[in-house]
Amino acid sequence: MNATVSILAEIPEDLHLSLKGYLETHPDWDQDRVFCAALSLFLLQHVSSNSPTTAHCYRQAARVYLDTLFKHAV
């Protein structure tokens, strides 16, 4: 079962403008998809997969990242 968690976050205005520009030129992406890809990539880059628990979390983050990147707009 996939659960969705809503996140409210403040971001710098420059980052917001960059995101807005990206979304205007990539209509099959939305803000939620971008944040999901960015957060899962961050976790992939900063979580070690040395223990069984962190290895499981790493695989989950990798799955979310790849699913988000290759998701097609319906």
PyMOL Python script that loads the backbone (N, CA, C, O; Angstrom):
from pymol import cmd

cmd.read_pdbstr("""\
ATOM      1  N   MET A   1       0.833  -1.177   0.000  1.00  0.00           N
ATOM      2  CA  MET A   1       0.000   0.000   0.000  1.00  0.00           C
ATOM      3  C   MET A   1       0.879   1.243   0.000  1.00  0.00           C
ATOM      4  O   MET A   1       1.795   1.357   0.815  1.00  0.00           O
ATOM      5  N   ASN A   2       0.608   2.168  -0.902  1.00  0.00           N
ATOM      6  CA  ASN A   2       1.342   3.429  -0.950  1.00  0.00           C
ATOM      7  C   ASN A   2       0.581   4.485  -0.167  1.00  0.00           C
ATOM      8  O   ASN A   2      -0.595   4.737  -0.431  1.00  0.00           O
ATOM      9  N   ALA A   3       1.243   5.093   0.783  1.00  0.00           N
ATOM     10  CA  ALA A   3       0.652   6.180   1.552  1.00  0.00           C
ATOM     11  C   ALA A   3       1.244   7.496   1.071  1.00  0.00           C
ATOM     12  O   ALA A   3       2.408   7.558   0.677  1.00  0.00           O
ATOM     13  N   THR A   4       0.444   8.533   1.108  1.00  0.00           N
ATOM     14  CA  THR A   4       0.909   9.862   0.733  1.00  0.00           C
ATOM     15  C   THR A   4       0.904  10.737   1.974  1.00  0.00           C
ATOM     16  O   THR A   4      -0.065  10.754   2.732  1.00  0.00           O
ATOM     17  N   VAL A   5       1.995  11.462   2.173  1.00  0.00           N
ATOM     18  CA  VAL A   5       2.115  12.380   3.295  1.00  0.00           C
ATOM     19  C   VAL A   5       2.271  13.781   2.723  1.00  0.00           C
ATOM     20  O   VAL A   5       3.119  14.015   1.862  1.00  0.00           O
ATOM     21  N   SER A   6       1.469  14.694   3.192  1.00  0.00           N
ATOM     22  CA  SER A   6       1.534  16.070   2.715  1.00  0.00           C
ATOM     23  C   SER A   6       2.587  16.833   3.506  1.00  0.00           C
ATOM     24  O   SER A   6       2.670  16.703   4.727  1.00  0.00           O
ATOM     25  N   ILE A   7       3.395  17.633   2.801  1.00  0.00           N
ATOM     26  CA  ILE A   7       4.448  18.419   3.440  1.00  0.00           C
ATOM     27  C   ILE A   7       4.270  19.878   3.050  1.00  0.00           C
ATOM     28  O   ILE A   7       4.116  20.205   1.873  1.00  0.00           O
ATOM     29  N   LEU A   8       4.292  20.741   4.044  1.00  0.00           N
ATOM     30  CA  LEU A   8       4.260  22.174   3.818  1.00  0.00           C
ATOM     31  C   LEU A   8       5.660  22.690   4.104  1.00  0.00           C
ATOM     32  O   LEU A   8       6.168  22.534   5.215  1.00  0.00           O
ATOM     33  N   ALA A   9       6.282  23.301   3.110  1.00  0.00           N
ATOM     34  CA  ALA A   9       7.655  23.762   3.296  1.00  0.00           C
ATOM     35  C   ALA A   9       7.844  25.132   2.656  1.00  0.00           C
ATOM     36  O   ALA A   9       7.299  25.424   1.591  1.00  0.00           O
ATOM     37  N   GLU A  10       8.623  25.955   3.327  1.00  0.00           N
ATOM     38  CA  GLU A  10       8.988  27.244   2.762  1.00  0.00           C
ATOM     39  C   GLU A  10      10.315  27.065   2.035  1.00  0.00           C
ATOM     40  O   GLU A  10      11.245  26.442   2.549  1.00  0.00           O
ATOM     41  N   ILE A  11      10.384  27.625   0.827  1.00  0.00           N
ATOM     42  CA  ILE A  11      11.622  27.545   0.048  1.00  0.00           C
ATOM     43  C   ILE A  11      12.028  28.954  -0.357  1.00  0.00           C
ATOM     44  O   ILE A  11      11.178  29.842  -0.434  1.00  0.00           O
ATOM     45  N   PRO A  12      13.311  29.174  -0.616  1.00  0.00           N
ATOM     46  CA  PRO A  12      13.754  30.492  -1.040  1.00  0.00           C
ATOM     47  C   PRO A  12      13.071  30.911  -2.348  1.00  0.00           C
ATOM     48  O   PRO A  12      12.743  30.077  -3.192  1.00  0.00           O
ATOM     49  N   GLU A  13      12.867  32.214  -2.488  1.00  0.00           N
ATOM     50  CA  GLU A  13      12.172  32.729  -3.665  1.00  0.00           C
ATOM     51  C   GLU A  13      12.885  32.349  -4.961  1.00  0.00           C
ATOM     52  O   GLU A  13      12.227  32.017  -5.947  1.00  0.00           O
ATOM     53  N   ASP A  14      14.208  32.392  -4.976  1.00  0.00           N
ATOM     54  CA  ASP A  14      14.951  32.025  -6.186  1.00  0.00           C
ATOM     55  C   ASP A  14      14.684  30.577  -6.585  1.00  0.00           C
ATOM     56  O   ASP A  14      14.546  30.271  -7.769  1.00  0.00           O
ATOM     57  N   LEU A  15      14.612  29.698  -5.605  1.00  0.00           N
ATOM     58  CA  LEU A  15      14.311  28.295  -5.883  1.00  0.00           C
ATOM     59  C   LEU A  15      12.884  28.150  -6.399  1.00  0.00           C
ATOM     60  O   LEU A  15      12.625  27.368  -7.314  1.00  0.00           O
ATOM     61  N   HIS A  16      11.968  28.899  -5.816  1.00  0.00           N
ATOM     62  CA  HIS A  16      10.573  28.876  -6.271  1.00  0.00           C
ATOM     63  C   HIS A  16      10.469  29.331  -7.727  1.00  0.00           C
ATOM     64  O   HIS A  16       9.744  28.732  -8.521  1.00  0.00           O
ATOM     65  N   LEU A  17      11.202  30.398  -8.071  1.00  0.00           N
ATOM     66  CA  LEU A  17      11.163  30.894  -9.451  1.00  0.00           C
ATOM     67  C   LEU A  17      11.761  29.869 -10.419  1.00  0.00           C
ATOM     68  O   LEU A  17      11.257  29.692 -11.528  1.00  0.00           O
ATOM     69  N   SER A  18      12.824  29.205 -10.002  1.00  0.00           N
ATOM     70  CA  SER A  18      13.413  28.162 -10.844  1.00  0.00           C
ATOM     71  C   SER A  18      12.443  27.004 -11.041  1.00  0.00           C
ATOM     72  O   SER A  18      12.298  26.489 -12.149  1.00  0.00           O
ATOM     73  N   LEU A  19      11.782  26.599  -9.964  1.00  0.00           N
ATOM     74  CA  LEU A  19      10.794  25.524 -10.043  1.00  0.00           C
ATOM     75  C   LEU A  19       9.637  25.934 -10.952  1.00  0.00           C
ATOM     76  O   LEU A  19       9.191  25.148 -11.788  1.00  0.00           O
ATOM     77  N   LYS A  20       9.161  27.147 -10.790  1.00  0.00           N
ATOM     78  CA  LYS A  20       8.061  27.645 -11.617  1.00  0.00           C
ATOM     79  C   LYS A  20       8.447  27.625 -13.097  1.00  0.00           C
ATOM     80  O   LYS A  20       7.655  27.208 -13.942  1.00  0.00           O
ATOM     81  N   GLY A  21       9.667  28.078 -13.410  1.00  0.00           N
ATOM     82  CA  GLY A  21      10.146  28.056 -14.792  1.00  0.00           C
ATOM     83  C   GLY A  21      10.252  26.647 -15.345  1.00  0.00           C
ATOM     84  O   GLY A  21       9.898  26.392 -16.495  1.00  0.00           O
ATOM     85  N   TYR A  22      10.746  25.729 -14.512  1.00  0.00           N
ATOM     86  CA  TYR A  22      10.861  24.339 -14.943  1.00  0.00           C
ATOM     87  C   TYR A  22       9.488  23.757 -15.247  1.00  0.00           C
ATOM     88  O   TYR A  22       9.292  23.123 -16.283  1.00  0.00           O
ATOM     89  N   LEU A  23       8.543  23.972 -14.348  1.00  0.00           N
ATOM     90  CA  LEU A  23       7.199  23.411 -14.527  1.00  0.00           C
ATOM     91  C   LEU A  23       6.487  23.996 -15.737  1.00  0.00           C
ATOM     92  O   LEU A  23       5.687  23.314 -16.378  1.00  0.00           O
ATOM     93  N   GLU A  24       6.772  25.251 -16.053  1.00  0.00           N
ATOM     94  CA  GLU A  24       6.158  25.869 -17.232  1.00  0.00           C
ATOM     95  C   GLU A  24       6.667  25.242 -18.528  1.00  0.00           C
ATOM     96  O   GLU A  24       5.954  25.231 -19.531  1.00  0.00           O
ATOM     97  N   THR A  25       7.878  24.726 -18.514  1.00  0.00           N
ATOM     98  CA  THR A  25       8.453  24.148 -19.732  1.00  0.00           C
ATOM     99  C   THR A  25       8.382  22.623 -19.763  1.00  0.00           C
ATOM    100  O   THR A  25       8.758  22.008 -20.762  1.00  0.00           O
ATOM    101  N   HIS A  26       7.909  22.012 -18.691  1.00  0.00           N
ATOM    102  CA  HIS A  26       7.780  20.557 -18.609  1.00  0.00           C
ATOM    103  C   HIS A  26       6.375  20.214 -18.120  1.00  0.00           C
ATOM    104  O   HIS A  26       6.188  19.930 -16.937  1.00  0.00           O
ATOM    105  N   PRO A  27       5.395  20.235 -19.003  1.00  0.00           N
ATOM    106  CA  PRO A  27       3.997  20.073 -18.594  1.00  0.00           C
ATOM    107  C   PRO A  27       3.658  18.712 -17.984  1.00  0.00           C
ATOM    108  O   PRO A  27       2.639  18.595 -17.303  1.00  0.00           O
ATOM    109  N   ASP A  28       4.477  17.682 -18.204  1.00  0.00           N
ATOM    110  CA  ASP A  28       4.158  16.378 -17.609  1.00  0.00           C
ATOM    111  C   ASP A  28       4.700  16.254 -16.181  1.00  0.00           C
ATOM    112  O   ASP A  28       4.536  15.211 -15.550  1.00  0.00           O
ATOM    113  N   TRP A  29       5.338  17.299 -15.672  1.00  0.00           N
ATOM    114  CA  TRP A  29       5.801  17.328 -14.287  1.00  0.00           C
ATOM    115  C   TRP A  29       4.927  18.296 -13.509  1.00  0.00           C
ATOM    116  O   TRP A  29       4.447  19.290 -14.055  1.00  0.00           O
ATOM    117  N   ASP A  30       4.720  17.997 -12.215  1.00  0.00           N
ATOM    118  CA  ASP A  30       4.058  18.939 -11.327  1.00  0.00           C
ATOM    119  C   ASP A  30       4.914  19.099 -10.076  1.00  0.00           C
ATOM    120  O   ASP A  30       5.906  18.393  -9.892  1.00  0.00           O
ATOM    121  N   GLN A  31       4.521  20.028  -9.230  1.00  0.00           N
ATOM    122  CA  GLN A  31       5.307  20.337  -8.040  1.00  0.00           C
ATOM    123  C   GLN A  31       5.499  19.114  -7.155  1.00  0.00           C
ATOM    124  O   GLN A  31       6.595  18.897  -6.636  1.00  0.00           O
ATOM    125  N   ASP A  32       4.463  18.319  -6.974  1.00  0.00           N
ATOM    126  CA  ASP A  32       4.576  17.129  -6.123  1.00  0.00           C
ATOM    127  C   ASP A  32       5.577  16.132  -6.686  1.00  0.00           C
ATOM    128  O   ASP A  32       6.348  15.532  -5.937  1.00  0.00           O
ATOM    129  N   ARG A  33       5.568  15.955  -7.994  1.00  0.00           N
ATOM    130  CA  ARG A  33       6.490  15.010  -8.624  1.00  0.00           C
ATOM    131  C   ARG A  33       7.934  15.489  -8.482  1.00  0.00           C
ATOM    132  O   ARG A  33       8.831  14.689  -8.219  1.00  0.00           O
ATOM    133  N   VAL A  34       8.157  16.784  -8.656  1.00  0.00           N
ATOM    134  CA  VAL A  34       9.504  17.341  -8.518  1.00  0.00           C
ATOM    135  C   VAL A  34      10.019  17.163  -7.094  1.00  0.00           C
ATOM    136  O   VAL A  34      11.154  16.734  -6.890  1.00  0.00           O
ATOM    137  N   PHE A  35       9.181  17.494  -6.105  1.00  0.00           N
ATOM    138  CA  PHE A  35       9.611  17.350  -4.720  1.00  0.00           C
ATOM    139  C   PHE A  35       9.869  15.893  -4.356  1.00  0.00           C
ATOM    140  O   PHE A  35      10.812  15.592  -3.624  1.00  0.00           O
ATOM    141  N   CYS A  36       9.051  15.003  -4.855  1.00  0.00           N
ATOM    142  CA  CYS A  36       9.237  13.574  -4.582  1.00  0.00           C
ATOM    143  C   CYS A  36      10.570  13.097  -5.165  1.00  0.00           C
ATOM    144  O   CYS A  36      11.319  12.380  -4.501  1.00  0.00           O
ATOM    145  N   ALA A  37      10.862  13.495  -6.400  1.00  0.00           N
ATOM    146  CA  ALA A  37      12.129  13.111  -7.029  1.00  0.00           C
ATOM    147  C   ALA A  37      13.316  13.709  -6.281  1.00  0.00           C
ATOM    148  O   ALA A  37      14.317  13.031  -6.048  1.00  0.00           O
ATOM    149  N   ALA A  38      13.199  14.977  -5.909  1.00  0.00           N
ATOM    150  CA  ALA A  38      14.308  15.655  -5.227  1.00  0.00           C
ATOM    151  C   ALA A  38      14.571  15.052  -3.850  1.00  0.00           C
ATOM    152  O   ALA A  38      15.723  14.819  -3.484  1.00  0.00           O
ATOM    153  N   LEU A  39      13.517  14.800  -3.091  1.00  0.00           N
ATOM    154  CA  LEU A  39      13.686  14.248  -1.750  1.00  0.00           C
ATOM    155  C   LEU A  39      14.226  12.823  -1.796  1.00  0.00           C
ATOM    156  O   LEU A  39      15.100  12.465  -1.006  1.00  0.00           O
ATOM    157  N   SER A  40      13.716  12.012  -2.709  1.00  0.00           N
ATOM    158  CA  SER A  40      14.216  10.639  -2.789  1.00  0.00           C
ATOM    159  C   SER A  40      15.669  10.612  -3.263  1.00  0.00           C
ATOM    160  O   SER A  40      16.448   9.782  -2.796  1.00  0.00           O
ATOM    161  N   LEU A  41      16.048  11.509  -4.184  1.00  0.00           N
ATOM    162  CA  LEU A  41      17.451  11.580  -4.614  1.00  0.00           C
ATOM    163  C   LEU A  41      18.344  12.016  -3.456  1.00  0.00           C
ATOM    164  O   LEU A  41      19.428  11.464  -3.271  1.00  0.00           O
ATOM    165  N   PHE A  42      17.899  13.001  -2.676  1.00  0.00           N
ATOM    166  CA  PHE A  42      18.662  13.432  -1.510  1.00  0.00           C
ATOM    167  C   PHE A  42      18.902  12.255  -0.564  1.00  0.00           C
ATOM    168  O   PHE A  42      20.022  12.047  -0.096  1.00  0.00           O
ATOM    169  N   LEU A  43      17.846  11.490  -0.286  1.00  0.00           N
ATOM    170  CA  LEU A  43      17.987  10.346   0.611  1.00  0.00           C
ATOM    171  C   LEU A  43      18.938   9.302   0.037  1.00  0.00           C
ATOM    172  O   LEU A  43      19.729   8.715   0.776  1.00  0.00           O
ATOM    173  N   LEU A  44      18.869   9.065  -1.264  1.00  0.00           N
ATOM    174  CA  LEU A  44      19.787   8.109  -1.890  1.00  0.00           C
ATOM    175  C   LEU A  44      21.241   8.550  -1.727  1.00  0.00           C
ATOM    176  O   LEU A  44      22.133   7.722  -1.540  1.00  0.00           O
ATOM    177  N   GLN A  45      21.467   9.844  -1.798  1.00  0.00           N
ATOM    178  CA  GLN A  45      22.831  10.363  -1.720  1.00  0.00           C
ATOM    179  C   GLN A  45      23.355  10.443  -0.293  1.00  0.00           C
ATOM    180  O   GLN A  45      24.564  10.536  -0.084  1.00  0.00           O
ATOM    181  N   HIS A  46      22.449  10.408   0.703  1.00  0.00           N
ATOM    182  CA  HIS A  46      22.881  10.638   2.076  1.00  0.00           C
ATOM    183  C   HIS A  46      22.574   9.498   3.043  1.00  0.00           C
ATOM    184  O   HIS A  46      22.803   9.644   4.243  1.00  0.00           O
ATOM    185  N   VAL A  47      22.072   8.387   2.564  1.00  0.00           N
ATOM    186  CA  VAL A  47      21.800   7.231   3.424  1.00  0.00           C
ATOM    187  C   VAL A  47      22.744   6.108   3.019  1.00  0.00           C
ATOM    188  O   VAL A  47      22.833   5.749   1.846  1.00  0.00           O
ATOM    189  N   SER A  48      23.441   5.564   3.998  1.00  0.00           N
ATOM    190  CA  SER A  48      24.309   4.428   3.673  1.00  0.00           C
ATOM    191  C   SER A  48      23.461   3.167   3.672  1.00  0.00           C
ATOM    192  O   SER A  48      22.428   3.102   4.338  1.00  0.00           O
ATOM    193  N   SER A  49      23.893   2.189   2.937  1.00  0.00           N
ATOM    194  CA  SER A  49      23.144   0.928   2.871  1.00  0.00           C
ATOM    195  C   SER A  49      23.921  -0.183   3.570  1.00  0.00           C
ATOM    196  O   SER A  49      23.929  -1.325   3.111  1.00  0.00           O
ATOM    197  N   ASN A  50      24.574   0.154   4.681  1.00  0.00           N
ATOM    198  CA  ASN A  50      25.422  -0.815   5.376  1.00  0.00           C
ATOM    199  C   ASN A  50      24.654  -1.803   6.244  1.00  0.00           C
ATOM    200  O   ASN A  50      25.008  -2.981   6.286  1.00  0.00           O
ATOM    201  N   SER A  51      23.619  -1.354   6.933  1.00  0.00           N
ATOM    202  CA  SER A  51      22.867  -2.262   7.799  1.00  0.00           C
ATOM    203  C   SER A  51      21.613  -2.738   7.071  1.00  0.00           C
ATOM    204  O   SER A  51      21.183  -2.094   6.115  1.00  0.00           O
ATOM    205  N   PRO A  52      21.026  -3.834   7.495  1.00  0.00           N
ATOM    206  CA  PRO A  52      19.806  -4.328   6.835  1.00  0.00           C
ATOM    207  C   PRO A  52      18.668  -3.303   6.852  1.00  0.00           C
ATOM    208  O   PRO A  52      17.922  -3.185   5.880  1.00  0.00           O
ATOM    209  N   THR A  53      18.535  -2.562   7.956  1.00  0.00           N
ATOM    210  CA  THR A  53      17.468  -1.572   8.053  1.00  0.00           C
ATOM    211  C   THR A  53      17.691  -0.428   7.072  1.00  0.00           C
ATOM    212  O   THR A  53      16.773  -0.048   6.346  1.00  0.00           O
ATOM    213  N   THR A  54      18.896   0.120   7.044  1.00  0.00           N
ATOM    214  CA  THR A  54      19.158   1.229   6.126  1.00  0.00           C
ATOM    215  C   THR A  54      19.185   0.744   4.681  1.00  0.00           C
ATOM    216  O   THR A  54      18.847   1.501   3.770  1.00  0.00           O
ATOM    217  N   ALA A  55      19.583  -0.502   4.460  1.00  0.00           N
ATOM    218  CA  ALA A  55      19.562  -1.049   3.099  1.00  0.00           C
ATOM    219  C   ALA A  55      18.125  -1.108   2.587  1.00  0.00           C
ATOM    220  O   ALA A  55      17.867  -0.801   1.423  1.00  0.00           O
ATOM    221  N   HIS A  56      17.201  -1.497   3.442  1.00  0.00           N
ATOM    222  CA  HIS A  56      15.785  -1.547   3.065  1.00  0.00           C
ATOM    223  C   HIS A  56      15.276  -0.135   2.742  1.00  0.00           C
ATOM    224  O   HIS A  56      14.579   0.060   1.746  1.00  0.00           O
ATOM    225  N   CYS A  57      15.620   0.843   3.578  1.00  0.00           N
ATOM    226  CA  CYS A  57      15.206   2.233   3.341  1.00  0.00           C
ATOM    227  C   CYS A  57      15.816   2.759   2.044  1.00  0.00           C
ATOM    228  O   CYS A  57      15.162   3.485   1.296  1.00  0.00           O
ATOM    229  N   TYR A  58      17.065   2.392   1.782  1.00  0.00           N
ATOM    230  CA  TYR A  58      17.739   2.809   0.560  1.00  0.00           C
ATOM    231  C   TYR A  58      17.014   2.259  -0.670  1.00  0.00           C
ATOM    232  O   TYR A  58      16.789   2.981  -1.641  1.00  0.00           O
ATOM    233  N   ARG A  59      16.654   0.986  -0.621  1.00  0.00           N
ATOM    234  CA  ARG A  59      15.927   0.372  -1.743  1.00  0.00           C
ATOM    235  C   ARG A  59      14.572   1.041  -1.952  1.00  0.00           C
ATOM    236  O   ARG A  59      14.152   1.259  -3.089  1.00  0.00           O
ATOM    237  N   GLN A  60      13.889   1.367  -0.855  1.00  0.00           N
ATOM    238  CA  GLN A  60      12.597   2.041  -0.975  1.00  0.00           C
ATOM    239  C   GLN A  60      12.757   3.422  -1.612  1.00  0.00           C
ATOM    240  O   GLN A  60      11.978   3.800  -2.488  1.00  0.00           O
ATOM    241  N   ALA A  61      13.767   4.172  -1.172  1.00  0.00           N
ATOM    242  CA  ALA A  61      14.012   5.499  -1.748  1.00  0.00           C
ATOM    243  C   ALA A  61      14.379   5.369  -3.228  1.00  0.00           C
ATOM    244  O   ALA A  61      13.946   6.181  -4.046  1.00  0.00           O
ATOM    245  N   ALA A  62      15.161   4.370  -3.571  1.00  0.00           N
ATOM    246  CA  ALA A  62      15.540   4.144  -4.973  1.00  0.00           C
ATOM    247  C   ALA A  62      14.309   3.829  -5.821  1.00  0.00           C
ATOM    248  O   ALA A  62      14.170   4.329  -6.937  1.00  0.00           O
ATOM    249  N   ARG A  63      13.426   3.006  -5.286  1.00  0.00           N
ATOM    250  CA  ARG A  63      12.196   2.646  -6.007  1.00  0.00           C
ATOM    251  C   ARG A  63      11.333   3.884  -6.245  1.00  0.00           C
ATOM    252  O   ARG A  63      10.827   4.089  -7.348  1.00  0.00           O
ATOM    253  N   VAL A  64      11.166   4.710  -5.207  1.00  0.00           N
ATOM    254  CA  VAL A  64      10.361   5.935  -5.342  1.00  0.00           C
ATOM    255  C   VAL A  64      11.004   6.866  -6.364  1.00  0.00           C
ATOM    256  O   VAL A  64      10.313   7.443  -7.204  1.00  0.00           O
ATOM    257  N   TYR A  65      12.317   7.012  -6.294  1.00  0.00           N
ATOM    258  CA  TYR A  65      13.026   7.893  -7.224  1.00  0.00           C
ATOM    259  C   TYR A  65      12.817   7.441  -8.675  1.00  0.00           C
ATOM    260  O   TYR A  65      12.454   8.245  -9.535  1.00  0.00           O
ATOM    261  N   LEU A  66      13.043   6.178  -8.935  1.00  0.00           N
ATOM    262  CA  LEU A  66      12.894   5.675 -10.313  1.00  0.00           C
ATOM    263  C   LEU A  66      11.443   5.722 -10.774  1.00  0.00           C
ATOM    264  O   LEU A  66      11.174   6.072 -11.923  1.00  0.00           O
ATOM    265  N   ASP A  67      10.510   5.377  -9.903  1.00  0.00           N
ATOM    266  CA  ASP A  67       9.098   5.459 -10.267  1.00  0.00           C
ATOM    267  C   ASP A  67       8.715   6.903 -10.604  1.00  0.00           C
ATOM    268  O   ASP A  67       7.968   7.150 -11.550  1.00  0.00           O
ATOM    269  N   THR A  68       9.230   7.842  -9.828  1.00  0.00           N
ATOM    270  CA  THR A  68       8.913   9.249 -10.055  1.00  0.00           C
ATOM    271  C   THR A  68       9.514   9.742 -11.369  1.00  0.00           C
ATOM    272  O   THR A  68       8.858  10.464 -12.120  1.00  0.00           O
ATOM    273  N   LEU A  69      10.747   9.358 -11.646  1.00  0.00           N
ATOM    274  CA  LEU A  69      11.399   9.822 -12.886  1.00  0.00           C
ATOM    275  C   LEU A  69      10.708   9.300 -14.130  1.00  0.00           C
ATOM    276  O   LEU A  69      10.551  10.024 -15.113  1.00  0.00           O
ATOM    277  N   PHE A  70      10.295   8.044 -14.086  1.00  0.00           N
ATOM    278  CA  PHE A  70       9.768   7.415 -15.293  1.00  0.00           C
ATOM    279  C   PHE A  70       8.246   7.367 -15.346  1.00  0.00           C
ATOM    280  O   PHE A  70       7.668   6.721 -16.220  1.00  0.00           O
ATOM    281  N   LYS A  71       7.614   8.043 -14.423  1.00  0.00           N
ATOM    282  CA  LYS A  71       6.151   8.123 -14.396  1.00  0.00           C
ATOM    283  C   LYS A  71       5.683   8.951 -15.586  1.00  0.00           C
ATOM    284  O   LYS A  71       6.234  10.014 -15.872  1.00  0.00           O
ATOM    285  N   HIS A  72       4.682   8.462 -16.259  1.00  0.00           N
ATOM    286  CA  HIS A  72       4.123   9.191 -17.398  1.00  0.00           C
ATOM    287  C   HIS A  72       2.829   9.844 -16.999  1.00  0.00           C
ATOM    288  O   HIS A  72       2.036   9.275 -16.249  1.00  0.00           O
ATOM    289  N   ALA A  73       2.617  11.040 -17.500  1.00  0.00           N
ATOM    290  CA  ALA A  73       1.353  11.741 -17.217  1.00  0.00           C
ATOM    291  C   ALA A  73       0.196  10.967 -17.831  1.00  0.00           C
ATOM    292  O   ALA A  73       0.288  10.469 -18.953  1.00  0.00           O
ATOM    293  N   VAL A  74      -0.876  10.877 -17.089  1.00  0.00           N
ATOM    294  CA  VAL A  74      -2.044  10.122 -17.557  1.00  0.00           C
ATOM    295  C   VAL A  74      -3.070  11.059 -18.127  1.00  0.00           C
ATOM    296  O   VAL A  74      -4.129  10.617 -18.574  1.00  0.00           O
TER     297      VAL A  74
END
""", "prot")
cmd.dss("prot")
cmd.show_as("cartoon", "prot")
cmd.util.cbc("prot")
cmd.orient("prot")
